[in-house]
Amino acid sequence: MLVNPLPDPGFWQGRRVLLTGHTGFKGAWLALWLQRMGAQVTGVALAPATTPALFDLAGVAHGMESRLCDVRDAAALAGVVRAARPEVVLHLAAQALVRPSYAAPLETFATNIMGTAHLLDALRGLDSVRSVVVVTTDKVYRNLEWAYPYREDDALGGHDPYSASKAACELVAASYRDSFLAAQGVALATARAGNVIGGGDWAANRLLPDAVRAWEAGGTLEIRRPAATRPWQHVLEPLAAYLRLAEALWQDPARASAYNFGPLPHEAATVKDVIEMARSAYPSGAVSYQNESSGPHEAGWLALETAKARTVLDVAPRWPLTQAVARTMDWYRALHAGGDARALCDADLAAYTSTPGAP
């Protein structure tokens, strides 16, 4: 059996898709991929949160219907959903960072919990929709920092507001599925993905964007917790999984449940490991490693068990971490040298979709 068959362009050709969060890093990449496969995409999001932003640089709005709408506004969101009449819904809109969740916990809870509830409520009674993927995070688990990776049936939790809000999203999604959506023929699943890297991310307090900012300016990257371990993966890995999951839900609603998506457990790597890989692609990069214990709580160890995704969906990583980091740094270096952002994304998508699957 070939593991990780790619998303099927034949399925997505002409498919009406509602994509929330399309102005963000992952959302912009996903919008480009859907456009590449011929989907009719309606995007719902706030304006890009960073300058620069991949959404702007790559002209993501071209070839789709882009609507600026706050998911906290239930009435406005419902209007967009009903007008779009989607067949597939991919929900990525979120306040997606741990540290900002400490600064703005109420905004984080309102966006991530009630925003999800508003979207799912707008799907009640909508006869066009059949497949829904709600993206949460690997941080939904009650992280005891034990030595084995978390499975989908492990306890949910969340020390920081971001993690807690995403764990609550899991409960909201399950409740709407069991109480309303399943009965109307809508298959809903949640997707818990590990840390993503890739070209076009300029968010603050993210490892490789911070490195790029420091090194392009000729500065030194300050690393607070070099031993922190995470399940890193290139952004195209979870996006391929979300698309495959949506296809699987369409074909078999019994697959509607929670799924982990990430690298194989043994490929979880420390922050220092990732930075040293990045430096091999950017040899002039200077780094200062610290061992900071102050500041907001952040887990030291997190890994995901992805056997369910491999078994039920035939989904597994295509690019090892070394390749994922190298392609990420090459993307930023090419852009810095005057490259076109959309062409760089197209090149990564072409390379990814031509990579053989794992045996």
Protein Blocks (a to p, Z undefined) as FASTA:
>chain_A
ZZhiacdfklmgopacddehklmmklmmmmmmmmmnopacdddddddfbdcdfklmnomm
gopacddddfklmklmmmmmmmnopabdcdfbdcfbfklmmmmmmlmmmmmmmmmmmmmm
mmgopakbmbdcddfbfklpccehiabdcdfkbccddfblmlmmmmmmmmmmmmmmmmmm
mmnopacddddddddddehiacehifklmmmmmmmnopacddfblmbccddddfklmmmm
mmmmmmmmmmmmmlgccddddddfklpccfklmmmmmmmmmmmbccdddddfedjdddfb
dcddfklmmmmnopacfbdfklmmmmmmmmmmmmmnopafklmmmmmmmmmmmpccdZZ
